Structure formats: structure tokens, C-alpha cells
Amino acid sequence: MKEREDQVMKVSKKSHIKSYKMLFDCTATYQGKRHILVAAEKQDPCYLFDLEGNQEETVWEGPEESWSMVQVPGSDGVFLATHKFYSPNDSKEAKIIIASPGPDGIWEIRTLVDLPHVHRFDIVTRNGVNYLIACALKSGHEYKDDWSMPGKVYAAVLPDDLSGLMRSIS
């Protein structure tokens, strides 16, 4: 039995930030090291942590609410995230943003695409080409909890240079 006890992973809880609800996280390589990105619900920011759980940077202040975050393949910390998906009934202004680290620790947040009701997405790489696959829960609604307008799945080639597709968020 002693042998088995030595193989059990030990987990400890660390609380480094005060936040209402953390909704989504992903890992990203930034400045040659692996990091964890954590986004929170509505009013809270998105943070960048090292793998030891130490907060290194604030990527954005709230409110934005993200349900998907994915690093752009081959980038140094650049990632895509959903913004403004607060609920299926309050998401017609939802979009996918691109977050790029600046040299001074200030992150640039730009809209990649406005995509009402976008909830989840990912980047799929096939034969050296990156594709953005995004899913919207519904295509619209007339009233709260109206599910009569079906969701959609979108797919597009994600160019190597995203700068020409973005616009600043004001």
C-alpha cells in the first residue's frame, strides 16, 4: 500500500486574487515560458499567471466575460477570446477578440470578428493552415428564452497575419 500512496498526486489550493467567478482558462507560451490565462465573469479582469500560480499581468479589466480562449499557434502569447457573451439572452454583441502583449506589459485588445451569440470556438491546424471554428448558440431571438432561431457553426481560414483583420475596441 505504501507504494501506491507515493504515486498519488498532491494538490493544494492557492488563492491569489479576489474574483467573483472564474469562467475560463487556457495555457499559453509567452516570453519563452508556459503561463495560465484566467478570465472571469462579467465585472472581473483577465489575468496571466505563471505555472506556480503567481499573477504576472492583467490582460484586461472587466467587464467582458469570456467562454473560450485559445493561443494563436506559433505566437508569443497572442490569443483569441470570446467577449460579451453574458448569457444566451444577452449575447447579441458577442465577438471574438485578439489579445496581443505589448512591450511595456500593456495588452492590446482588438476585435477580430463580431459574431452574435458566439459561445465557443477553437483553432484547428491542418496541413499547416490554421482554421477558426466558432459556434453560436442561436442566431437571434425575439424575447427572453426564445430558442426558435437555430445556432450556427462558422469556419474560416485564420491568416498568419491577423493585423489587417482587427480593429481597436473603444
VMD Tcl script that builds the backbone (N, CA, C; Angstrom):
set m [mol new atoms 510]
animate dup $m
set s [atomselect $m all]
$s set {name element resname resid chain x y z} {
  {N N MET 1 A 0.814 -1.199 0.000}
  {CA C MET 1 A 0.000 0.000 0.000}
  {C C MET 1 A 0.853 1.257 0.000}
  {N N LYS 2 A 2.013 1.196 0.618}
  {CA C LYS 2 A 2.914 2.344 0.692}
  {C C LYS 2 A 3.316 2.796 -0.720}
  {N N GLU 3 A 3.593 1.838 -1.616}
  {CA C GLU 3 A 3.960 2.176 -2.981}
  {C C GLU 3 A 2.877 3.000 -3.655}
  {N N ARG 4 A 1.648 2.632 -3.507}
  {CA C ARG 4 A 0.514 3.320 -4.124}
  {C C ARG 4 A 0.362 4.728 -3.557}
  {N N GLU 5 A 0.538 4.928 -2.280}
  {CA C GLU 5 A 0.404 6.246 -1.668}
  {C C GLU 5 A 1.427 7.228 -2.217}
  {N N ASP 6 A 2.614 6.757 -2.557}
  {CA C ASP 6 A 3.647 7.620 -3.108}
  {C C ASP 6 A 3.301 8.107 -4.510}
  {N N GLN 7 A 2.420 7.410 -5.205}
  {CA C GLN 7 A 2.064 7.765 -6.570}
  {C C GLN 7 A 0.884 8.723 -6.654}
  {N N VAL 8 A 0.282 9.059 -5.529}
  {CA C VAL 8 A -0.887 9.942 -5.534}
  {C C VAL 8 A -0.426 11.382 -5.701}
  {N N MET 9 A -1.057 12.092 -6.638}
  {CA C MET 9 A -0.735 13.497 -6.855}
  {C C MET 9 A -1.285 14.331 -5.707}
  {N N LYS 10 A -0.475 15.208 -5.196}
  {CA C LYS 10 A -0.907 16.086 -4.118}
  {C C LYS 10 A -1.271 17.442 -4.714}
  {N N VAL 11 A -2.437 17.939 -4.377}
  {CA C VAL 11 A -2.944 19.204 -4.895}
  {C C VAL 11 A -3.154 20.150 -3.731}
  {N N SER 12 A -2.753 21.390 -3.927}
  {CA C SER 12 A -3.011 22.395 -2.898}
  {C C SER 12 A -3.705 23.587 -3.534}
  {N N LYS 13 A -4.591 24.201 -2.795}
  {CA C LYS 13 A -5.359 25.342 -3.276}
  {C C LYS 13 A -4.633 26.623 -2.889}
  {N N LYS 14 A -4.471 27.511 -3.884}
  {CA C LYS 14 A -3.875 28.817 -3.642}
  {C C LYS 14 A -4.874 29.871 -4.062}
  {N N SER 15 A -5.023 30.886 -3.265}
  {CA C SER 15 A -5.900 31.994 -3.619}
  {C C SER 15 A -5.048 33.245 -3.767}
  {N N HIS 16 A -4.894 33.702 -5.020}
  {CA C HIS 16 A -4.022 34.834 -5.289}
  {C C HIS 16 A -4.786 36.098 -5.657}
  {N N ILE 17 A -6.023 35.953 -6.070}
  {CA C ILE 17 A -6.799 37.112 -6.494}
  {C C ILE 17 A -8.193 37.012 -5.911}
  {N N LYS 18 A -8.815 38.140 -5.767}
  {CA C LYS 18 A -10.206 38.165 -5.323}
  {C C LYS 18 A -11.063 38.376 -6.565}
  {N N SER 19 A -11.874 37.390 -6.871}
  {CA C SER 19 A -12.692 37.447 -8.066}
  {C C SER 19 A -14.016 36.747 -7.797}
  {N N TYR 20 A -15.042 37.225 -8.476}
  {CA C TYR 20 A -16.372 36.669 -8.287}
  {C C TYR 20 A -16.442 35.237 -8.806}
  {N N LYS 21 A -16.234 35.043 -10.094}
  {CA C LYS 21 A -16.266 33.710 -10.691}
  {C C LYS 21 A -15.278 33.645 -11.843}
  {N N MET 22 A -14.424 32.657 -11.804}
  {CA C MET 22 A -13.541 32.417 -12.932}
  {C C MET 22 A -14.271 31.488 -13.888}
  {N N LEU 23 A -14.348 31.910 -15.141}
  {CA C LEU 23 A -15.105 31.145 -16.118}
  {C C LEU 23 A -14.245 30.282 -17.017}
  {N N PHE 24 A -13.098 30.797 -17.420}
  {CA C PHE 24 A -12.358 30.055 -18.422}
  {C C PHE 24 A -10.875 30.271 -18.239}
  {N N ASP 25 A -10.108 29.255 -18.588}
  {CA C ASP 25 A -8.662 29.397 -18.557}
  {C C ASP 25 A -8.059 28.617 -19.713}
  {N N CYS 26 A -6.848 28.988 -20.054}
  {CA C CYS 26 A -6.091 28.239 -21.050}
  {C C CYS 26 A -4.616 28.441 -20.755}
  {N N THR 27 A -3.805 27.600 -21.349}
  {CA C THR 27 A -2.370 27.782 -21.205}
  {C C THR 27 A -1.852 28.493 -22.452}
  {N N ALA 28 A -0.768 29.226 -22.268}
  {CA C ALA 28 A -0.162 29.948 -23.386}
  {C C ALA 28 A 1.338 30.050 -23.150}
  {N N THR 29 A 2.084 30.012 -24.225}
  {CA C THR 29 A 3.518 30.244 -24.142}
  {C C THR 29 A 3.752 31.723 -24.403}
  {N N TYR 30 A 4.445 32.362 -23.457}
  {CA C TYR 30 A 4.688 33.801 -23.532}
  {C C TYR 30 A 6.070 34.068 -22.966}
  {N N GLN 31 A 6.890 34.782 -23.700}
  {CA C GLN 31 A 8.269 35.092 -23.316}
  {C C GLN 31 A 9.055 33.820 -22.965}
  {N N GLY 32 A 8.816 32.768 -23.758}
  {CA C GLY 32 A 9.551 31.524 -23.608}
  {C C GLY 32 A 9.113 30.632 -22.456}
  {N N LYS 33 A 8.056 31.007 -21.728}
  {CA C LYS 33 A 7.587 30.203 -20.593}
  {C C LYS 33 A 6.099 29.898 -20.752}
  {N N ARG 34 A 5.679 28.767 -20.171}
  {CA C ARG 34 A 4.249 28.424 -20.149}
  {C C ARG 34 A 3.560 29.272 -19.095}
  {N N HIS 35 A 2.359 29.725 -19.387}
  {CA C HIS 35 A 1.552 30.538 -18.482}
  {C C HIS 35 A 0.122 30.019 -18.473}
  {N N ILE 36 A -0.642 30.506 -17.535}
  {CA C ILE 36 A -2.073 30.220 -17.457}
  {C C ILE 36 A -2.804 31.547 -17.598}
  {N N LEU 37 A -3.769 31.592 -18.501}
  {CA C LEU 37 A -4.652 32.755 -18.655}
  {C C LEU 37 A -5.973 32.404 -17.999}
  {N N VAL 38 A -6.494 33.325 -17.199}
  {CA C VAL 38 A -7.750 33.096 -16.495}
  {C C VAL 38 A -8.659 34.294 -16.713}
  {N N ALA 39 A -9.859 34.036 -17.212}
  {CA C ALA 39 A -10.849 35.093 -17.421}
  {C C ALA 39 A -12.024 34.858 -16.481}
  {N N ALA 40 A -12.630 35.956 -16.072}
  {CA C ALA 40 A -13.682 35.875 -15.072}
  {C C ALA 40 A -15.014 36.366 -15.633}
  {N N GLU 41 A -16.040 36.135 -14.852}
  {CA C GLU 41 A -17.390 36.522 -15.227}
  {C C GLU 41 A -17.594 38.025 -15.112}
  {N N LYS 42 A -18.290 38.563 -16.067}
  {CA C LYS 42 A -18.768 39.949 -16.158}
  {C C LYS 42 A -17.805 41.019 -15.681}
  {N N GLN 43 A -17.759 41.313 -14.406}
  {CA C GLN 43 A -17.077 42.506 -13.927}
  {C C GLN 43 A -15.585 42.326 -13.678}
  {N N ASP 44 A -15.083 41.122 -13.737}
  {CA C ASP 44 A -13.700 40.881 -13.347}
  {C C ASP 44 A -12.760 40.825 -14.542}
  {N N PRO 45 A -11.444 41.036 -14.291}
  {CA C PRO 45 A -10.432 41.062 -15.356}
  {C C PRO 45 A -10.031 39.683 -15.855}
  {N N CYS 46 A -9.115 39.693 -16.811}
  {CA C CYS 46 A -8.412 38.507 -17.290}
  {C C CYS 46 A -6.981 38.648 -16.802}
  {N N TYR 47 A -6.445 37.576 -16.204}
  {CA C TYR 47 A -5.116 37.607 -15.623}
  {C C TYR 47 A -4.204 36.600 -16.305}
  {N N LEU 48 A -2.906 36.892 -16.276}
  {CA C LEU 48 A -1.867 35.987 -16.730}
  {C C LEU 48 A -1.079 35.549 -15.506}
  {N N PHE 49 A -0.989 34.230 -15.294}
  {CA C PHE 49 A -0.267 33.656 -14.160}
  {C C PHE 49 A 0.892 32.809 -14.668}
  {N N ASP 50 A 1.949 32.706 -13.851}
  {CA C ASP 50 A 2.962 31.716 -14.148}
  {C C ASP 50 A 2.440 30.363 -13.660}
  {N N LEU 51 A 3.179 29.298 -13.928}
  {CA C LEU 51 A 2.701 27.960 -13.556}
  {C C LEU 51 A 2.748 27.688 -12.059}
  {N N GLU 52 A 3.374 28.576 -11.303}
  {CA C GLU 52 A 3.377 28.461 -9.848}
  {C C GLU 52 A 2.164 29.156 -9.225}
  {N N GLY 53 A 1.354 29.805 -10.058}
  {CA C GLY 53 A 0.157 30.482 -9.565}
  {C C GLY 53 A 0.370 31.935 -9.204}
  {N N ASN 54 A 1.485 32.520 -9.600}
  {CA C ASN 54 A 1.750 33.929 -9.314}
  {C C ASN 54 A 1.224 34.802 -10.447}
  {N N GLN 55 A 0.436 35.814 -10.104}
  {CA C GLN 55 A -0.103 36.723 -11.110}
  {C C GLN 55 A 1.036 37.560 -11.677}
  {N N GLU 56 A 1.166 37.560 -13.007}
  {CA C GLU 56 A 2.211 38.338 -13.653}
  {C C GLU 56 A 1.666 39.598 -14.301}
  {N N GLU 57 A 0.505 39.508 -14.941}
  {CA C GLU 57 A -0.046 40.674 -15.639}
  {C C GLU 57 A -1.567 40.615 -15.623}
  {N N THR 58 A -2.174 41.787 -15.794}
  {CA C THR 58 A -3.606 41.887 -16.053}
  {C C THR 58 A -3.750 42.121 -17.547}
  {N N VAL 59 A -4.433 41.214 -18.237}
  {CA C VAL 59 A -4.592 41.315 -19.682}
  {C C VAL 59 A -5.655 42.360 -20.020}
  {N N TRP 60 A -6.804 42.302 -19.352}
  {CA C TRP 60 A -7.825 43.331 -19.496}
  {C C TRP 60 A -8.589 43.469 -18.207}
  {N N GLU 61 A -9.155 44.640 -18.018}
  {CA C GLU 61 A -10.072 44.874 -16.907}
  {C C GLU 61 A -11.456 44.466 -17.401}
  {N N GLY 62 A -12.393 44.196 -16.502}
  {CA C GLY 62 A -13.745 43.819 -16.913}
  {C C GLY 62 A -14.517 45.024 -17.376}
  {N N PRO 63 A -15.741 44.884 -17.773}
  {CA C PRO 63 A -16.468 43.627 -17.941}
  {C C PRO 63 A -16.374 43.126 -19.375}
  {N N GLU 64 A -16.078 41.895 -19.569}
  {CA C GLU 64 A -16.017 41.320 -20.919}
  {C C GLU 64 A -16.583 39.914 -20.984}
  {N N GLU 65 A -16.400 39.105 -19.996}
  {CA C GLU 65 A -16.866 37.719 -19.920}
  {C C GLU 65 A -16.428 36.878 -21.116}
  {N N SER 66 A -15.581 35.935 -20.866}
  {CA C SER 66 A -15.049 35.040 -21.903}
  {C C SER 66 A -15.416 33.600 -21.602}
  {N N TRP 67 A -15.816 32.884 -22.649}
  {CA C TRP 67 A -16.150 31.469 -22.522}
  {C C TRP 67 A -15.193 30.592 -23.295}
  {N N SER 68 A -14.368 31.185 -24.145}
  {CA C SER 68 A -13.348 30.444 -24.877}
  {C C SER 68 A -12.112 31.324 -24.998}
  {N N MET 69 A -10.947 30.716 -24.825}
  {CA C MET 69 A -9.671 31.398 -25.009}
  {C C MET 69 A -8.702 30.392 -25.599}
  {N N VAL 70 A -7.993 30.777 -26.674}
  {CA C VAL 70 A -7.067 29.875 -27.352}
  {C C VAL 70 A -5.875 30.677 -27.853}
  {N N GLN 71 A -4.671 30.194 -27.582}
  {CA C GLN 71 A -3.483 30.862 -28.102}
  {C C GLN 71 A -3.397 30.658 -29.605}
  {N N VAL 72 A -2.976 31.705 -30.316}
  {CA C VAL 72 A -2.747 31.609 -31.754}
  {C C VAL 72 A -1.480 30.768 -31.941}
  {N N PRO 73 A -1.558 29.672 -32.699}
  {CA C PRO 73 A -0.398 28.786 -32.866}
  {C C PRO 73 A 0.839 29.543 -33.362}
  {N N GLY 74 A 1.979 29.251 -32.726}
  {CA C GLY 74 A 3.242 29.845 -33.124}
  {C C GLY 74 A 3.475 31.259 -32.643}
  {N N SER 75 A 2.546 31.810 -31.878}
  {CA C SER 75 A 2.689 33.195 -31.408}
  {C C SER 75 A 3.362 33.245 -30.041}
  {N N ASP 76 A 3.785 34.438 -29.659}
  {CA C ASP 76 A 4.367 34.662 -28.340}
  {C C ASP 76 A 3.305 35.302 -27.444}
  {N N GLY 77 A 2.372 34.487 -26.965}
  {CA C GLY 77 A 1.358 34.958 -26.032}
  {C C GLY 77 A 0.095 35.510 -26.661}
  {N N VAL 78 A 0.038 35.670 -27.964}
  {CA C VAL 78 A -1.166 36.201 -28.619}
  {C C VAL 78 A -2.265 35.143 -28.526}
  {N N PHE 79 A -3.459 35.574 -28.106}
  {CA C PHE 79 A -4.559 34.620 -28.014}
  {C C PHE 79 A -5.868 35.248 -28.441}
  {N N LEU 80 A -6.818 34.395 -28.796}
  {CA C LEU 80 A -8.179 34.808 -29.129}
  {C C LEU 80 A -9.074 34.478 -27.947}
  {N N ALA 81 A -10.134 35.260 -27.765}
  {CA C ALA 81 A -11.093 35.002 -26.683}
  {C C ALA 81 A -12.461 35.527 -27.093}
  {N N THR 82 A -13.499 34.904 -26.560}
  {CA C THR 82 A -14.827 35.479 -26.738}
  {C C THR 82 A -14.977 36.634 -25.757}
  {N N HIS 83 A -15.746 37.618 -26.153}
  {CA C HIS 83 A -16.098 38.749 -25.284}
  {C C HIS 83 A -17.589 39.004 -25.400}
  {N N LYS 84 A -18.160 39.468 -24.336}
  {CA C LYS 84 A -19.551 39.926 -24.259}
  {C C LYS 84 A -20.584 38.829 -24.473}
  {N N PHE 85 A -20.244 37.593 -24.134}
  {CA C PHE 85 A -21.255 36.544 -24.076}
  {C C PHE 85 A -21.639 36.421 -22.605}
  {N N TYR 86 A -22.689 37.119 -22.207}
  {CA C TYR 86 A -23.093 37.139 -20.803}
  {C C TYR 86 A -24.106 36.053 -20.487}
  {N N SER 87 A -24.926 35.708 -21.453}
  {CA C SER 87 A -25.908 34.629 -21.339}
  {C C SER 87 A -26.494 34.431 -22.734}
  {N N PRO 88 A -27.193 33.335 -22.980}
  {CA C PRO 88 A -27.817 33.173 -24.292}
  {C C PRO 88 A -28.783 34.312 -24.631}
  {N N ASN 89 A -29.373 34.933 -23.610}
  {CA C ASN 89 A -30.321 36.021 -23.839}
  {C C ASN 89 A -29.648 37.391 -23.913}
  {N N ASP 90 A -28.390 37.470 -23.546}
  {CA C ASP 90 A -27.686 38.744 -23.509}
  {C C ASP 90 A -26.328 38.573 -24.187}
  {N N SER 91 A -26.382 38.222 -25.475}
  {CA C SER 91 A -25.121 37.965 -26.170}
  {C C SER 91 A -25.136 38.408 -27.628}
  {N N LYS 92 A -26.057 39.273 -27.997}
  {CA C LYS 92 A -26.086 39.682 -29.408}
  {C C LYS 92 A -24.908 40.572 -29.771}
  {N N GLU 93 A -24.181 41.103 -28.781}
  {CA C GLU 93 A -22.981 41.888 -29.057}
  {C C GLU 93 A -21.708 41.057 -28.875}
  {N N ALA 94 A -21.838 39.743 -28.776}
  {CA C ALA 94 A -20.677 38.872 -28.577}
  {C C ALA 94 A -19.733 38.960 -29.774}
  {N N LYS 95 A -18.459 38.713 -29.483}
  {CA C LYS 95 A -17.425 38.820 -30.508}
  {C C LYS 95 A -16.252 37.950 -30.123}
  {N N ILE 96 A -15.350 37.781 -31.066}
  {CA C ILE 96 A -14.064 37.148 -30.794}
  {C C ILE 96 A -13.016 38.235 -30.884}
  {N N ILE 97 A -12.202 38.340 -29.841}
  {CA C ILE 97 A -11.159 39.361 -29.800}
  {C C ILE 97 A -9.793 38.704 -29.933}
  {N N ILE 98 A -8.802 39.522 -30.243}
  {CA C ILE 98 A -7.424 39.074 -30.224}
  {C C ILE 98 A -6.689 39.923 -29.196}
  {N N ALA 99 A -5.968 39.260 -28.311}
  {CA C ALA 99 A -5.194 39.935 -27.272}
  {C C ALA 99 A -3.715 39.746 -27.582}
  {N N SER 100 A -2.999 40.861 -27.676}
  {CA C SER 100 A -1.575 40.836 -28.011}
  {C C SER 100 A -0.779 41.544 -26.928}
  {N N PRO 101 A 0.252 40.880 -26.390}
  {CA C PRO 101 A 1.071 41.527 -25.364}
  {C C PRO 101 A 1.915 42.642 -25.968}
  {N N GLY 102 A 1.984 43.761 -25.239}
  {CA C GLY 102 A 2.825 44.871 -25.672}
  {C C GLY 102 A 4.160 44.836 -24.959}
  {N N PRO 103 A 5.128 45.572 -25.460}
  {CA C PRO 103 A 6.459 45.549 -24.865}
  {C C PRO 103 A 6.502 46.127 -23.447}
  {N N ASP 104 A 5.522 46.939 -23.091}
  {CA C ASP 104 A 5.503 47.587 -21.778}
  {C C ASP 104 A 4.573 46.898 -20.786}
  {N N GLY 105 A 4.119 45.667 -21.108}
  {CA C GLY 105 A 3.210 44.945 -20.215}
  {C C GLY 105 A 1.755 45.326 -20.406}
  {N N ILE 106 A 1.471 46.258 -21.307}
  {CA C ILE 106 A 0.092 46.652 -21.626}
  {C C ILE 106 A -0.372 45.808 -22.808}
  {N N TRP 107 A -1.475 45.120 -22.621}
  {CA C TRP 107 A -2.009 44.256 -23.665}
  {C C TRP 107 A -2.918 45.055 -24.587}
  {N N GLU 108 A -2.816 44.770 -25.887}
  {CA C GLU 108 A -3.691 45.395 -26.874}
  {C C GLU 108 A -4.840 44.427 -27.140}
  {N N ILE 109 A -6.070 44.927 -26.986}
  {CA C ILE 109 A -7.264 44.115 -27.212}
  {C C ILE 109 A -7.992 44.682 -28.428}
  {N N ARG 110 A -8.175 43.845 -29.433}
  {CA C ARG 110 A -8.846 44.268 -30.668}
  {C C ARG 110 A -9.916 43.257 -31.045}
  {N N THR 111 A -10.932 43.728 -31.731}
  {CA C THR 111 A -11.976 42.835 -32.231}
  {C C THR 111 A -11.480 42.139 -33.488}
  {N N LEU 112 A -11.545 40.825 -33.493}
  {CA C LEU 112 A -11.237 40.052 -34.688}
  {C C LEU 112 A -12.492 39.937 -35.552}
  {N N VAL 113 A -13.634 39.569 -34.907}
  {CA C VAL 113 A -14.897 39.445 -35.643}
  {C C VAL 113 A -16.066 39.613 -34.674}
  {N N ASP 114 A -17.050 40.412 -35.068}
  {CA C ASP 114 A -18.320 40.474 -34.339}
  {C C ASP 114 A -19.100 39.227 -34.723}
  {N N LEU 115 A -19.544 38.476 -33.734}
  {CA C LEU 115 A -20.231 37.216 -34.011}
  {C C LEU 115 A -21.305 37.001 -32.949}
  {N N PRO 116 A -22.514 37.557 -33.179}
  {CA C PRO 116 A -23.575 37.471 -32.171}
  {C C PRO 116 A -23.800 36.037 -31.675}
  {N N HIS 117 A -23.923 35.918 -30.360}
  {CA C HIS 117 A -24.218 34.659 -29.675}
  {C C HIS 117 A -23.085 33.630 -29.750}
  {N N VAL 118 A -21.859 34.061 -30.144}
  {CA C VAL 118 A -20.741 33.114 -30.175}
  {C C VAL 118 A -20.432 32.700 -28.742}
  {N N HIS 119 A -20.334 31.401 -28.544}
  {CA C HIS 119 A -20.126 30.860 -27.208}
  {C C HIS 119 A -18.780 30.157 -27.118}
  {N N ARG 120 A -18.502 29.279 -28.044}
  {CA C ARG 120 A -17.265 28.508 -28.037}
  {C C ARG 120 A -16.594 28.584 -29.411}
  {N N PHE 121 A -15.273 28.466 -29.397}
  {CA C PHE 121 A -14.515 28.388 -30.642}
  {C C PHE 121 A -13.203 27.683 -30.351}
  {N N ASP 122 A -12.518 27.341 -31.422}
  {CA C ASP 122 A -11.173 26.783 -31.290}
  {C C ASP 122 A -10.430 27.047 -32.592}
  {N N ILE 123 A -9.120 26.850 -32.540}
  {CA C ILE 123 A -8.289 26.940 -33.725}
  {C C ILE 123 A -7.825 25.523 -34.034}
  {N N VAL 124 A -8.088 25.086 -35.248}
  {CA C VAL 124 A -7.705 23.754 -35.699}
  {C C VAL 124 A -6.653 23.933 -36.787}
  {N N THR 125 A -5.550 23.211 -36.671}
  {CA C THR 125 A -4.482 23.294 -37.665}
  {C C THR 125 A -4.455 22.011 -38.474}
  {N N ARG 126 A -4.491 22.179 -39.779}
  {CA C ARG 126 A -4.464 21.029 -40.687}
  {C C ARG 126 A -3.564 21.362 -41.867}
  {N N ASN 127 A -2.569 20.529 -42.134}
  {CA C ASN 127 A -1.628 20.730 -43.239}
  {C C ASN 127 A -0.997 22.121 -43.209}
  {N N GLY 128 A -0.676 22.607 -42.003}
  {CA C GLY 128 A -0.013 23.894 -41.851}
  {C C GLY 128 A -0.918 25.108 -41.938}
  {N N VAL 129 A -2.215 24.897 -42.093}
  {CA C VAL 129 A -3.180 26.000 -42.184}
  {C C VAL 129 A -4.006 26.039 -40.898}
  {N N ASN 130 A -4.138 27.240 -40.310}
  {CA C ASN 130 A -4.966 27.410 -39.106}
  {C C ASN 130 A -6.380 27.790 -39.513}
  {N N TYR 131 A -7.351 27.104 -38.913}
  {CA C TYR 131 A -8.760 27.386 -39.163}
  {C C TYR 131 A -9.420 27.803 -37.856}
  {N N LEU 132 A -10.250 28.814 -37.921}
  {CA C LEU 132 A -11.064 29.226 -36.782}
  {C C LEU 132 A -12.425 28.561 -36.947}
  {N N ILE 133 A -12.826 27.777 -35.961}
  {CA C ILE 133 A -14.145 27.135 -35.941}
  {C C ILE 133 A -14.894 27.746 -34.761}
  {N N ALA 134 A -16.032 28.387 -35.022}
  {CA C ALA 134 A -16.777 29.083 -33.967}
  {C C ALA 134 A -18.231 28.630 -33.966}
  {N N CYS 135 A -18.802 28.522 -32.769}
  {CA C CYS 135 A -20.177 28.061 -32.612}
  {C C CYS 135 A -21.008 29.121 -31.888}
  {N N ALA 136 A -22.121 29.475 -32.495}
  {CA C ALA 136 A -23.073 30.398 -31.884}
  {C C ALA 136 A -24.269 29.585 -31.401}
  {N N LEU 137 A -24.709 29.846 -30.168}
  {CA C LEU 137 A -25.805 29.070 -29.581}
  {C C LEU 137 A -27.130 29.258 -30.308}
  {N N LYS 138 A -27.333 30.452 -30.825}
  {CA C LYS 138 A -28.543 30.741 -31.603}
  {C C LYS 138 A -28.218 31.877 -32.547}
  {N N SER 139 A -29.096 32.150 -33.497}
  {CA C SER 139 A -28.823 33.211 -34.460}
  {C C SER 139 A -29.613 34.478 -34.160}
  {N N GLY 140 A -30.364 34.475 -33.104}
  {CA C GLY 140 A -31.141 35.643 -32.694}
  {C C GLY 140 A -32.263 35.221 -31.773}
  {N N HIS 141 A -33.034 36.183 -31.319}
  {CA C HIS 141 A -34.217 35.876 -30.526}
  {C C HIS 141 A -35.146 37.087 -30.495}
  {N N GLU 142 A -36.415 36.805 -30.310}
  {CA C GLU 142 A -37.447 37.851 -30.238}
  {C C GLU 142 A -37.756 38.226 -28.799}
  {N N TYR 143 A -37.539 37.316 -27.872}
  {CA C TYR 143 A -37.853 37.543 -26.462}
  {C C TYR 143 A -36.948 36.643 -25.618}
  {N N LYS 144 A -36.895 36.885 -24.324}
  {CA C LYS 144 A -36.057 36.098 -23.423}
  {C C LYS 144 A -36.411 34.610 -23.540}
  {N N ASP 145 A -35.396 33.775 -23.573}
  {CA C ASP 145 A -35.537 32.327 -23.684}
  {C C ASP 145 A -36.182 31.873 -24.989}
  {N N ASP 146 A -36.095 32.691 -26.036}
  {CA C ASP 146 A -36.561 32.310 -27.367}
  {C C ASP 146 A -35.455 31.514 -28.046}
  {N N TRP 147 A -35.712 30.246 -28.333}
  {CA C TRP 147 A -34.749 29.375 -28.987}
  {C C TRP 147 A -35.217 28.982 -30.387}
  {N N SER 148 A -36.085 29.774 -30.995}
  {CA C SER 148 A -36.641 29.439 -32.304}
  {C C SER 148 A -35.665 29.693 -33.459}
  {N N MET 149 A -34.614 30.459 -33.225}
  {CA C MET 149 A -33.631 30.752 -34.274}
  {C C MET 149 A -32.379 29.911 -34.012}
  {N N PRO 150 A -32.132 28.884 -34.828}
  {CA C PRO 150 A -31.073 27.915 -34.538}
  {C C PRO 150 A -29.675 28.531 -34.502}
  {N N GLY 151 A -28.804 27.845 -33.766}
  {CA C GLY 151 A -27.412 28.243 -33.712}
  {C C GLY 151 A -26.707 27.928 -35.018}
  {N N LYS 152 A -25.447 28.352 -35.092}
  {CA C LYS 152 A -24.683 28.153 -36.316}
  {C C LYS 152 A -23.253 27.776 -35.966}
  {N N VAL 153 A -22.615 27.111 -36.918}
  {CA C VAL 153 A -21.194 26.812 -36.826}
  {C C VAL 153 A -20.517 27.548 -37.973}
  {N N TYR 154 A -19.466 28.295 -37.648}
  {CA C TYR 154 A -18.732 29.081 -38.633}
  {C C TYR 154 A -17.319 28.528 -38.749}
  {N N ALA 155 A -16.744 28.598 -39.948}
  {CA C ALA 155 A -15.372 28.174 -40.159}
  {C C ALA 155 A -14.706 29.139 -41.130}
  {N N ALA 156 A -13.446 29.465 -40.860}
  {CA C ALA 156 A -12.686 30.356 -41.730}
  {C C ALA 156 A -11.207 30.062 -41.584}
  {N N VAL 157 A -10.463 30.312 -42.636}
  {CA C VAL 157 A -9.012 30.232 -42.550}
  {C C VAL 157 A -8.561 31.404 -41.683}
  {N N LEU 158 A -7.693 31.117 -40.733}
  {CA C LEU 158 A -7.132 32.156 -39.868}
  {C C LEU 158 A -5.789 32.559 -40.473}
  {N N PRO 159 A -5.710 33.758 -41.042}
  {CA C PRO 159 A -4.456 34.170 -41.701}
  {C C PRO 159 A -3.286 34.200 -40.724}
  {N N ASP 160 A -2.077 34.030 -41.253}
  {CA C ASP 160 A -0.881 34.123 -40.424}
  {C C ASP 160 A -0.734 35.526 -39.843}
  {N N ASP 161 A -1.080 36.545 -40.615}
  {CA C ASP 161 A -1.012 37.931 -40.156}
  {C C ASP 161 A -2.434 38.412 -39.862}
  {N N LEU 162 A -2.751 38.553 -38.583}
  {CA C LEU 162 A -4.100 38.960 -38.184}
  {C C LEU 162 A -4.270 40.472 -38.117}
  {N N SER 163 A -3.207 41.240 -38.252}
  {CA C SER 163 A -3.278 42.686 -38.028}
  {C C SER 163 A -4.227 43.392 -38.999}
  {N N GLY 164 A -4.353 42.929 -40.213}
  {CA C GLY 164 A -5.237 43.577 -41.176}
  {C C GLY 164 A -6.713 43.303 -40.925}
  {N N LEU 165 A -7.026 42.333 -40.067}
  {CA C LEU 165 A -8.417 41.967 -39.792}
  {C C LEU 165 A -8.968 42.623 -38.547}
  {N N MET 166 A -8.108 43.224 -37.733}
  {CA C MET 166 A -8.516 43.697 -36.410}
  {C C MET 166 A -8.874 45.172 -36.422}
  {N N ARG 167 A -9.695 45.551 -35.450}
  {CA C ARG 167 A -9.964 46.955 -35.188}
  {C C ARG 167 A -9.963 47.169 -33.691}
  {N N SER 168 A -9.540 48.324 -33.262}
  {CA C SER 168 A -9.432 48.614 -31.831}
  {C C SER 168 A -10.798 48.654 -31.178}
  {N N ILE 169 A -10.849 48.202 -29.938}
  {CA C ILE 169 A -12.058 48.294 -29.135}
  {C C ILE 169 A -12.011 49.629 -28.412}
  {N N SER 170 A -13.076 50.383 -28.517}
  {CA C SER 170 A -13.096 51.678 -27.829}
  {C C SER 170 A -14.053 51.681 -26.680}
}
mol reanalyze $m
mol bondsrecalc $m
mol representation Tube
mol addrep $m
